[in-house]
Amino acid sequence: MLFNSLTFLAFFALVLGVYRLPLPWRMKKLHLLIASYLFYAAWNPPFVFLIWLSTIVDWYVAKRLPTATSEVQRKALLWTSIGTNLGLLGFFKYGNFLLDNFVSLAATVGIDYSPPPFDIILPVGISFYTFQTLSYTIDVYRRQLEPSKSFLDFALFVTFFPQLVAGPIVRAAHFLPQCLSPRKVSAQQLGWGLTLLTIGLFEKVVLADRWMAPVADQVYAGALQAGAITAWVGTLAFSAQIFFDFAGYSTCAIGVALCMGFAIPDNFRFPYAAIGFSDFWRRWHISLSGWLRDYLYIPLGGNKKGQARTRLNLMATMLLGGLWHGAAWKFVMWGGLHGLYLAVERPLKQRFGNLAWVNARAGQIALALVTYVLVLIAWVFFRAGDFSSATALLQAMFLGGPNQVLLSGFATTRVIAITVVLLTSHWLLRDSSLEELAARVPPWTRMLALGVMLILLVLVPGDNRAFIYFQF
């Protein structure tokens, strides 16, 4: 069920209507849990069993951890949770990838191996909910969190429908306390929640799907024939598309949750105004970067074991972060580039970070633009269909190409104009938030902007594309 569909709007209206009835708090939570399962089952009902399996295993593992009598038992319980969650993720997400690479490796040594078809359907959102429930078990194992006393609360934490299939990845310490007492929703909260839903849908339907995606699709489909300007315009279009698509989903999720009184943390903080890559990952997909930091980078040693080990830990974390995004080597390359960026950035910061020009406003803007260009280079591998297309497009961007992909002047102008507005708005708001912006502008300005968005949602409909991060 897509946020950008009439089906979801009808579903949400019904769920919200029942939720606002004068029912006991436990009944309201049960209502949200059932609604969440129905929301997920709209894609493929049998895959609800995978969520149940993950939920039940982590519930019982966490309940047993405080009473385990030895460290051996505690570790066995922890690895039961890790094995179950990563086992599900590995089979469904990486089964075909591993088999294909095994066949290719066998061929390189002269073995002709043709296995039977191994078509595995990827369950929507499995990367998100497995990481979310796994973090709960790890936090309980570390004694940073007490096990939940309510199975209903824990099941709702795992399956809460606004962020179930594409995040943000919510921590149990943030969500479970909100389940303890009834969530009271004021008219102001409801209004702001619906506003965020409108903004998110506008970003997704109009900006991402209607105005940016067709240009990116055309350029990347003809990557081998693209010229320099076309290649840059297509990559600019994708950089805007993926931001508006994913930030739009997160904004919708936060807004829908707020309408029911639940707070979900921000997942984006104007990332294209980042100055360097540490800053970028504090602003882009914040819930994933925080997860990778706390449950992978720091356990590997973080920056506490010397510069060489720090660089190795950064690279390992980002390579696995790239693989988390998709079972393909292009995603590993994307993650590897970001790992390289982070590893190179650390010594440069230590050597030049205190220079006057670096900290001057002009220097900060210049560094932000350099960061953005390097992010664009990495996005080429993320978006391209394969390595040959990615290398051809990069060659066109920097060395020129056949220039046989023809974009209309209007499409090119639209992409450049939206990119300029996107970068400028991110820079102006880099230390702010949408809530602070809304509080600063007059009410009539907010209403006018909201009205324009609603009109464009009606007049400039998208093509009902799924959100990009659903495939992860």
C-alpha positions as CSV (number, residue, x, y, z in Angstrom):
1,M,0.0,0.0,0.0
2,L,1.6,3.2,-1.2
3,F,1.3,6.5,0.7
4,N,0.8,8.1,-2.7
5,S,-2.4,6.3,-3.4
6,L,-6.1,6.8,-2.8
7,T,-6.2,3.4,-1.2
8,F,-3.8,4.5,1.5
9,L,-5.7,7.8,2.1
10,A,-8.9,5.8,2.6
11,F,-7.1,3.3,4.8
12,F,-5.6,6.1,6.9
13,A,-8.8,8.0,7.2
14,L,-10.5,4.8,8.5
15,V,-7.7,3.9,10.9
16,L,-7.5,7.5,12.3
17,G,-11.3,7.6,12.6
18,V,-11.4,4.5,14.7
19,Y,-8.3,5.5,16.7
20,R,-10.0,8.8,17.8
21,L,-13.0,7.0,19.2
22,P,-13.3,6.9,23.1
23,L,-11.8,3.4,23.4
24,P,-9.5,2.0,26.1
25,W,-5.8,2.6,25.4
26,R,-5.1,-1.1,25.0
27,M,-7.9,-1.4,22.4
28,K,-6.4,1.5,20.5
29,K,-3.0,-0.1,20.4
30,L,-4.5,-3.4,19.3
31,H,-6.3,-1.5,16.6
32,L,-3.1,0.0,15.4
33,L,-1.3,-3.4,15.5
34,I,-4.1,-5.0,13.3
35,A,-4.0,-2.1,11.0
36,S,-0.3,-2.4,10.6
37,Y,-0.5,-6.1,9.7
38,L,-3.2,-5.2,7.2
39,F,-1.1,-2.4,5.8
40,Y,1.8,-4.8,5.2
41,A,-0.4,-7.7,4.0
42,A,-1.6,-5.4,1.2
43,W,1.7,-6.3,-0.7
44,N,2.0,-10.0,0.0
45,P,0.0,-11.5,2.9
46,P,2.3,-14.6,3.5
47,F,5.2,-12.3,4.3
48,V,3.5,-11.2,7.5
49,F,4.7,-14.6,8.9
50,L,8.2,-13.3,8.6
51,I,7.4,-10.3,10.8
52,W,5.7,-12.6,13.3
53,L,8.8,-14.9,13.4
54,S,11.1,-12.0,14.0
55,T,8.8,-10.5,16.6
56,I,8.3,-13.7,18.6
57,V,12.0,-14.6,18.6
58,D,13.2,-11.2,19.8
59,W,10.5,-11.0,22.4
60,Y,11.4,-14.3,24.0
61,V,15.2,-13.7,23.6
62,A,14.9,-10.3,25.4
63,K,12.7,-11.8,28.1
64,R,15.3,-14.5,28.8
65,L,18.4,-12.3,28.8
66,P,18.0,-10.8,32.3
67,T,17.6,-14.2,33.8
68,A,20.4,-15.9,32.0
69,T,22.8,-17.4,34.6
70,S,26.0,-17.1,32.6
71,E,27.7,-15.1,29.8
72,V,27.6,-18.2,27.6
73,Q,23.8,-18.3,27.9
74,R,23.5,-14.6,27.2
75,K,25.6,-14.8,24.1
76,A,23.7,-17.9,22.9
77,L,20.5,-15.9,23.3
78,L,21.9,-12.9,21.5
79,W,23.2,-15.0,18.6
80,T,19.7,-16.6,18.3
81,S,18.3,-13.2,17.6
82,I,21.1,-12.2,15.3
83,G,21.0,-15.5,13.4
84,T,17.2,-15.3,13.0
85,N,17.1,-11.7,11.8
86,L,20.2,-11.8,9.6
87,G,19.3,-15.3,8.4
88,L,16.0,-14.0,7.1
89,L,17.6,-11.0,5.6
90,G,20.4,-13.0,4.1
91,F,18.2,-15.6,2.5
92,F,15.5,-13.3,1.0
93,K,17.7,-10.3,0.1
94,Y,21.0,-11.9,-0.8
95,G,20.2,-15.5,-1.8
96,N,20.1,-14.8,-5.5
97,F,23.1,-12.4,-5.3
98,L,25.2,-15.0,-3.6
99,L,24.2,-17.8,-6.0
100,D,24.9,-15.6,-9.1
101,N,28.3,-14.7,-7.8
102,F,29.1,-18.3,-7.0
103,V,28.2,-19.3,-10.6
104,S,30.4,-16.5,-11.9
105,L,33.3,-17.5,-9.6
106,A,33.0,-21.2,-10.7
107,A,33.1,-20.1,-14.4
108,T,36.4,-18.2,-13.9
109,V,38.0,-21.5,-12.8
110,G,36.5,-23.5,-15.7
111,I,33.5,-25.0,-13.9
112,D,30.3,-24.8,-15.9
113,Y,27.6,-24.8,-13.1
114,S,24.0,-24.1,-14.0
115,P,21.8,-24.3,-10.9
116,P,18.0,-24.5,-11.2
117,P,16.1,-21.2,-11.0
118,F,16.3,-19.7,-7.5
119,D,13.8,-16.9,-7.7
120,I,13.3,-15.4,-4.3
121,I,10.8,-12.6,-3.8
122,L,12.2,-9.8,-1.6
123,P,9.7,-9.0,1.2
124,V,9.1,-5.2,1.3
125,G,10.8,-3.5,4.2
126,I,12.7,-6.5,5.5
127,S,15.9,-4.5,5.9
128,F,14.1,-2.0,8.0
129,Y,12.1,-4.1,10.4
130,T,14.9,-6.7,11.0
131,F,17.4,-3.9,11.9
132,Q,14.8,-2.3,14.2
133,T,13.9,-5.4,16.2
134,L,17.5,-6.6,16.3
135,S,18.5,-3.3,17.9
136,Y,16.1,-4.0,20.7
137,T,17.7,-7.3,21.5
138,I,21.2,-5.9,21.4
139,D,20.2,-3.0,23.7
140,V,18.7,-5.5,26.2
141,Y,21.9,-7.6,25.9
142,R,24.0,-4.6,26.6
143,R,21.8,-3.8,29.6
144,Q,21.0,-0.4,28.1
145,L,17.3,-1.3,28.0
146,E,14.8,-3.3,30.1
147,P,12.7,-5.9,28.2
148,S,9.2,-4.7,27.4
149,K,6.6,-5.9,29.8
150,S,3.9,-5.9,27.1
151,F,4.0,-8.1,24.1
152,L,1.4,-5.9,22.5
153,D,3.6,-2.8,22.8
154,F,6.6,-4.7,21.5
155,A,4.7,-6.1,18.5
156,L,3.4,-2.6,17.7
157,F,7.0,-1.3,17.9
158,V,8.1,-3.8,15.3
159,T,5.2,-3.3,12.9
160,F,4.0,0.4,13.4
161,F,2.7,1.0,9.9
162,P,3.8,4.6,9.2
163,Q,7.5,3.6,9.2
164,L,7.3,-0.2,8.8
165,V,8.5,-0.6,5.2
166,A,11.0,2.3,4.7
167,G,11.8,3.7,8.1
168,P,12.9,5.7,9.8
169,I,14.5,2.9,11.8
170,V,13.1,3.6,15.3
171,R,14.8,2.5,18.5
172,A,12.8,0.7,21.2
173,A,14.0,3.2,23.8
174,H,12.3,5.9,21.8
175,F,9.1,4.2,20.9
176,L,8.1,1.8,23.7
177,P,7.8,4.6,26.4
178,Q,5.2,6.2,24.2
179,C,3.1,3.1,24.4
180,L,2.7,3.3,28.2
181,S,0.0,5.9,28.4
182,P,-2.7,7.1,26.0
183,R,-1.4,9.5,23.3
184,K,-3.4,12.6,23.3
185,V,-3.5,14.5,20.0
186,S,-4.3,18.2,20.0
187,A,-5.8,20.0,17.1
188,Q,-2.5,21.7,16.5
189,Q,-0.6,18.3,16.4
190,L,-3.2,16.8,14.1
191,G,-3.0,19.9,11.8
192,W,0.8,19.7,11.7
193,G,0.7,15.9,11.1
194,L,-1.6,16.4,8.1
195,T,0.6,19.3,6.9
196,L,3.7,17.0,7.0
197,L,1.8,14.3,5.1
198,T,0.9,16.9,2.4
199,I,4.5,18.1,2.2
200,G,5.8,14.5,1.9
201,L,3.3,13.6,-0.8
202,F,4.2,16.8,-2.7
203,E,7.9,15.9,-2.6
204,K,7.2,12.4,-3.8
205,V,4.4,12.8,-6.3
206,V,5.2,16.1,-7.9
207,L,8.9,16.8,-7.4
208,A,10.3,13.3,-7.4
209,D,8.0,11.3,-9.7
210,R,6.7,13.9,-12.1
211,W,9.5,16.4,-12.5
212,M,12.8,14.6,-11.8
213,A,12.3,10.9,-12.4
214,P,11.5,11.0,-16.1
215,V,14.7,12.9,-16.8
216,A,16.9,10.6,-14.7
217,D,15.2,7.5,-16.3
218,Q,15.9,8.8,-19.8
219,V,19.5,9.7,-19.2
220,Y,20.4,6.5,-17.3
221,A,18.6,4.3,-19.8
222,G,20.8,5.8,-22.5
223,A,24.0,6.0,-20.4
224,L,26.2,4.7,-23.2
225,Q,25.0,7.5,-25.5
226,A,24.9,10.4,-23.1
227,G,26.9,13.7,-23.6
228,A,28.5,15.8,-20.9
229,I,25.6,18.2,-20.2
230,T,23.0,15.4,-20.5
231,A,25.0,13.2,-18.1
232,W,25.3,16.0,-15.5
233,V,21.6,16.9,-15.9
234,G,20.5,13.3,-15.5
235,T,22.6,12.9,-12.3
236,L,21.4,16.2,-10.9
237,A,17.8,14.9,-11.6
238,F,18.5,11.7,-9.7
239,S,20.1,13.4,-6.8
240,A,16.9,15.5,-6.4
241,Q,14.7,12.5,-7.1
242,I,16.1,10.3,-4.4
243,F,16.1,13.1,-1.9
244,F,12.5,14.1,-2.6
245,D,11.4,10.4,-2.8
246,F,13.0,9.2,0.5
247,A,12.7,12.4,2.5
248,G,9.1,12.6,1.2
249,Y,8.4,9.1,2.6
250,S,10.0,9.9,5.9
251,T,8.0,13.2,6.2
252,C,4.8,11.3,5.4
253,A,5.7,8.7,8.1
254,I,6.4,11.3,10.7
255,G,3.2,13.2,9.8
256,V,1.0,10.1,9.9
257,A,2.5,9.0,13.2
258,L,2.0,12.5,14.7
259,C,-1.7,12.4,13.8
260,M,-2.0,9.5,16.2
261,G,0.2,11.1,18.9
262,F,3.4,9.2,18.2
263,A,6.7,11.0,17.7
264,I,9.2,9.5,15.1
265,P,12.6,11.0,14.9
266,D,13.7,13.0,11.8
267,N,15.5,11.1,9.1
268,F,16.8,14.0,7.1
269,R,18.3,17.4,8.0
270,F,19.0,19.2,4.8
271,P,21.8,16.8,3.7
272,Y,22.8,18.7,0.5
273,A,24.1,21.5,2.7
274,A,26.6,19.1,4.4
275,I,30.1,20.3,4.8
276,G,32.1,17.0,4.5
277,F,30.9,13.5,4.7
278,S,30.7,13.1,8.5
279,D,28.3,15.9,8.3
280,F,26.5,14.3,5.3
281,W,25.8,11.1,7.2
282,R,24.5,13.1,10.2
283,R,21.9,14.5,7.8
284,W,21.1,11.7,5.3
285,H,19.1,8.6,6.4
286,I,20.0,9.5,10.0
287,S,18.3,6.4,11.5
288,L,20.5,4.0,9.3
289,S,23.7,5.9,9.8
290,G,23.1,6.0,13.6
291,W,22.3,2.3,13.6
292,L,25.5,1.5,11.6
293,R,27.5,3.7,14.0
294,D,26.1,2.2,17.2
295,Y,25.9,-1.5,16.2
296,L,28.7,-1.9,13.7
297,Y,31.3,0.9,13.7
298,I,31.7,1.3,17.4
299,P,31.8,-2.5,18.1
300,L,34.5,-2.8,15.5
301,G,36.6,-0.3,17.5
302,G,35.4,3.0,16.1
303,N,38.2,5.6,16.2
304,K,39.8,4.2,19.4
305,K,42.4,1.9,17.9
306,G,44.6,4.2,15.8
307,Q,44.2,5.9,12.5
308,A,44.7,2.8,10.3
309,R,42.1,0.8,12.2
310,T,39.7,3.8,12.1
311,R,40.0,4.0,8.3
312,L,39.4,0.2,8.1
313,N,36.4,0.5,10.4
314,L,34.9,3.3,8.3
315,M,35.4,1.4,5.1
316,A,34.0,-1.8,6.5
317,T,30.9,0.0,7.9
318,M,30.2,1.9,4.6
319,L,30.8,-1.2,2.4
320,L,28.2,-3.1,4.5
321,G,26.0,-0.1,4.5
322,G,26.2,-0.1,0.7
323,L,25.3,-3.8,0.6
324,W,22.4,-3.2,3.0
325,H,20.9,-1.0,0.3
326,G,20.9,-3.7,-2.3
327,A,22.3,-7.1,-3.3
328,A,24.5,-5.8,-6.1
329,W,28.1,-4.8,-6.5
330,K,27.1,-1.3,-7.6
331,F,25.7,-0.6,-4.1
332,V,29.0,-2.0,-2.6
333,M,30.8,0.5,-4.9
334,W,28.6,3.3,-3.7
335,G,29.2,2.4,-0.1
336,G,33.0,2.0,-0.8
337,L,33.1,5.5,-2.2
338,H,31.5,7.0,0.9
339,G,33.9,4.9,3.0
340,L,36.8,6.4,1.1
341,Y,35.4,9.9,1.4
342,L,35.1,9.5,5.2
343,A,38.6,7.9,5.5
344,V,40.3,10.7,3.5
345,E,38.3,13.4,5.3
346,R,39.6,12.6,8.8
347,P,43.3,13.5,8.1
348,L,42.3,16.5,6.0
349,K,40.2,17.8,8.9
350,Q,43.1,17.3,11.3
351,R,45.5,19.2,9.1
352,F,43.5,22.0,7.6
353,G,40.4,22.2,9.8
354,N,41.6,25.3,11.7
355,L,42.5,27.4,8.7
356,A,40.7,30.7,8.5
357,W,39.4,30.3,5.0
358,V,38.0,26.8,5.8
359,N,35.8,28.3,8.6
360,A,34.8,31.5,6.6
361,R,31.4,31.5,5.1
362,A,32.7,31.4,1.5
363,G,35.0,28.5,2.4
364,Q,32.1,26.6,4.0
365,I,29.9,27.1,0.9
366,A,32.8,26.0,-1.3
367,L,33.3,22.8,0.8
368,A,29.6,22.1,0.7
369,L,29.6,22.3,-3.1
370,V,32.6,20.0,-3.2
371,T,30.8,17.6,-0.9
372,Y,27.7,17.7,-3.2
373,V,29.7,17.0,-6.3
374,L,31.4,14.0,-4.7
375,V,28.0,12.8,-3.6
376,L,26.8,13.1,-7.2
377,I,29.7,10.9,-8.4
378,A,28.6,8.2,-5.9
379,W,25.0,8.5,-6.9
380,V,26.0,7.5,-10.4
381,F,26.8,3.9,-9.2
382,F,23.6,3.9,-7.0
383,R,21.4,4.7,-9.9
384,A,23.1,3.0,-12.9
385,G,21.8,-0.3,-14.0
386,D,25.3,-1.9,-14.0
387,F,29.0,-1.0,-13.8
388,S,29.4,-0.4,-17.6
389,S,26.6,2.1,-17.6
390,A,28.0,3.9,-14.5
391,T,31.5,4.1,-16.0
392,A,30.1,5.3,-19.3
393,L,28.1,8.0,-17.6
394,L,31.1,9.2,-15.5
395,Q,33.2,9.3,-18.6
396,A,30.5,11.4,-20.3
397,M,30.3,13.8,-17.3
398,F,34.1,14.5,-17.2
399,L,35.4,13.6,-20.7
400,G,32.3,14.0,-22.9
401,G,30.3,11.4,-24.8
402,P,28.3,10.7,-28.0
403,N,25.6,13.1,-27.0
404,Q,22.8,11.0,-28.5
405,V,20.4,11.3,-25.6
406,L,18.3,14.4,-26.3
407,L,16.6,16.2,-23.5
408,S,14.2,19.0,-24.1
409,G,15.3,22.5,-23.1
410,F,12.4,22.7,-20.7
411,A,13.4,19.5,-19.0
412,T,17.0,20.7,-18.6
413,T,16.0,24.1,-17.3
414,R,13.5,22.5,-14.9
415,V,16.2,20.2,-13.4
416,I,18.7,23.0,-13.0
417,A,16.2,25.4,-11.5
418,I,14.9,22.8,-9.0
419,T,18.5,21.8,-8.1
420,V,19.5,25.4,-7.4
421,V,16.4,25.9,-5.3
422,L,17.1,22.6,-3.5
423,L,20.7,23.5,-2.7
424,T,19.9,27.0,-1.7
425,S,17.0,26.0,0.6
426,H,19.2,23.3,2.3
427,W,21.9,25.8,2.9
428,L,19.6,28.5,4.3
429,L,17.9,25.9,6.6
430,R,20.9,23.7,7.4
431,D,20.7,24.6,11.1
432,S,16.9,24.8,11.3
433,S,13.9,22.5,10.8
434,L,10.5,22.6,9.1
435,E,8.8,23.3,12.4
436,E,11.0,26.3,13.0
437,L,10.5,27.5,9.5
438,A,6.7,27.2,9.8
439,A,6.8,29.1,13.1
440,R,8.7,32.0,11.5
441,V,6.5,32.6,8.5
442,P,3.0,34.3,8.8
443,P,0.0,31.9,8.9
444,W,-1.3,33.1,5.5
445,T,2.0,32.2,3.9
446,R,1.8,28.7,5.3
447,M,-1.8,28.3,4.1
448,L,-0.9,29.6,0.7
449,A,2.1,27.2,0.3
450,L,-0.1,24.3,1.5
451,G,-2.8,25.2,-0.9
452,V,-0.4,25.4,-3.8
453,M,1.0,21.9,-2.9
454,L,-2.5,20.5,-2.8
455,I,-3.5,22.0,-6.1
456,L,-0.3,20.7,-7.8
457,L,-1.0,17.2,-6.3
458,V,-4.3,17.2,-8.1
459,L,-3.2,18.9,-11.3
460,V,0.3,17.3,-11.7
461,P,-0.2,13.7,-10.6
462,G,2.7,11.3,-10.7
463,D,2.6,7.8,-12.1
464,N,2.1,5.9,-8.8
465,R,5.7,4.8,-8.5
466,A,6.7,2.9,-5.4
467,F,9.1,4.7,-3.1
468,I,12.7,4.0,-4.1
469,Y,13.7,2.6,-0.7
470,F,10.9,0.0,-0.7
471,Q,13.3,-2.2,-2.7
472,F,15.8,-2.2,0.2
